[in-house]
């Protein structure tokens, strides 16, 4: 019998470049952004990310919850900054 386990992208996000690529490819569609940022935060330390973003760990977890979370645009910049990244908007190619 083959044993399987759930895939968790957080296990592979081991550098700012990996996190940036993950967010750029996977999450820049609004329904996925909270999940992707949560995965990136879990890849390190959720408590550390919350502290650096000026949030409580509980509030960060609540904001990033898949079912009930409401990630506000006021939360995204400090969390992205705490992850050591910058969020950038670039024009689409014509």
Beta strands, then each sheet from edge to edge (+ up, - down):
end
